C-alpha cells in the first residue's frame, strides 16, 4: 500500500459526517452509488445539490454553508473548475478534509483547502479507499 493510500485511509477512518457535493438523485450515477455505500457503512452522509430536496431519504442542502451540523469530510463530485469555490466553502464551515473524487484534480482547490487547514485527497474514490481498509480501520 502506498503512502497516499495510507493517508486517505487515515482521513476516512477519522471521519463520521460526510457532505457529498454534487450528489445525484439518479441511482445510476456514481455519486448516488457512493453515497448509498457510505450510508450502508454507517457514515452520516449529507447530500449537497441545488434544486433537489432529498436524496436517498436524506435532506439535501443547496450549499455546504446551509448544513446545520459539523462536517468532517467534503466529498466532491463536481468538475475541477467548481472545486476552488467548494474548497473555500469547506474551509468556511471548518471541515477537516476536502476529498476530490476519482478523475478530479484541482491544484488551486487543494491549495485553498490546505491554506485553510484542511487535509486534501485528490483523484481517489472514497468507496474504493474504504473497501480496501483492513479490519479495525473503519
C-alpha positions in Angstrom: 0.0 0.0 0.0 1.4 3.4 -0.9 1.6 6.4 1.4 -1.2 8.3 -0.3 -3.5 5.3 0.3 -2.4 5.2 4.0 -3.2 8.9 4.4 -6.5 8.6 2.6 -7.5 5.6 4.9 -6.4 7.5 8.0 -8.5 10.5 7.0 -11.5 8.3 6.2 -11.2 6.4 9.5 -11.4 9.6 11.4 -14.5 10.9 9.6 -18.1 10.3 10.6 -20.0 13.1 8.9 -19.5 13.3 5.1 -21.1 16.0 2.9 -21.4 14.8 -0.7 -21.2 17.8 -3.1 -22.7 17.0 -6.4 -24.8 14.2 -5.1 -27.3 12.9 -7.6 -30.8 11.5 -7.1 -30.2 9.2 -10.1 -29.4 5.7 -8.8 -27.1 5.1 -11.8 -24.8 8.0 -11.1 -21.5 7.3 -9.3 -22.3 9.9 -6.6 -25.5 8.2 -5.8 -23.8 4.8 -5.6 -21.0 6.1 -3.4 -23.5 7.9 -1.2 -25.5 4.7 -0.8 -22.4 2.7 0.0 -21.3 5.2 2.7 -24.7 5.2 4.3 -24.6 1.3 4.4 -21.2 1.5 6.1 -22.7 3.7 8.9 -21.4 7.1 7.9 -23.7 10.2 8.4 -24.0 11.4 4.8 -25.4 14.8 3.8 -26.1 15.4 0.1 -25.4 18.9 -1.3 -27.2 19.7 -4.6 -29.3 22.8 -5.5 -32.9 22.3 -6.6 -33.2 18.8 -5.0 -34.9 18.4 -1.6 -34.0 14.8 -0.8 -31.6 12.0 -2.0 -31.7 8.5 -0.5 -34.2 9.7 2.1 -31.6 12.3 3.3 -32.4 16.0 3.4 -30.5 17.8 0.6 -28.8 21.2 1.0 -28.1 23.8 -1.7 -24.7 24.6 -0.2 -22.2 23.5 2.4 -22.9 26.6 4.4 -26.5 25.5 4.9 -25.6 22.3 6.7 -26.6 22.6 10.3 -24.1 20.1 11.8 -20.3 19.9 11.8 -18.9 18.2 8.7 -15.7 16.1 8.9 -15.2 15.5 5.2 -16.4 17.2 2.0 -16.6 14.6 -0.8 -16.7 16.3 -4.2 -18.4 15.0 -7.4 -18.1 18.2 -9.5 -15.8 19.3 -12.3 -12.4 20.7 -11.4 -13.4 24.2 -12.3 -16.0 24.2 -9.5 -13.6 22.9 -6.8 -11.9 26.2 -5.7 -15.2 27.6 -4.6 -16.1 24.3 -2.9 -12.7 24.4 -1.2 -13.4 27.9 0.1 -16.8 26.8 1.5 -15.2 23.7 3.1 -12.7 26.0 4.8 -15.5 28.4 5.9 -17.6 25.6 7.6 -14.5 24.1 9.3 -14.5 20.8 7.6 -11.5 18.6 8.2 -10.9 17.3 4.7 -11.6 18.2 1.0 -11.8 14.9 -0.9 -12.0 15.2 -4.7 -13.3 12.0 -6.3 -11.5 9.9 -8.9 -10.8 11.9 -12.0 -11.0 15.2 -10.3 -7.8 17.2 -9.9 -7.6 20.9 -8.8 -4.3 22.2 -7.5 -6.0 25.5 -6.9 -8.7 23.9 -4.7 -6.0 21.8 -2.9 -4.0 25.0 -2.1 -7.1 26.8 -0.8 -8.0 23.9 1.4 -4.5 23.3 2.7 -4.0 27.0 3.5 -7.3 26.8 5.4 -6.1 23.9 7.5 -7.8 21.1 5.7 -6.3 17.8 4.6 -6.7 17.1 0.9 -7.3 13.9 -1.1 -7.5 14.2 -4.9 -8.3 11.8 -7.7 -9.3 9.0 -5.3 -12.7 7.2 -5.0 -13.8 7.3 -1.3 -15.6 4.0 -1.8 -12.6 2.2 -3.2 -10.4 3.5 -0.4 -12.9 2.3 2.2 -13.3 -1.1 0.6 -9.5 -1.6 0.9 -9.3 -0.7 4.5 -8.4 -3.5 6.8 -10.5 -4.7 9.8 -10.4 -2.2 12.7 -9.5 0.8 10.5 -13.1 1.7 9.8 
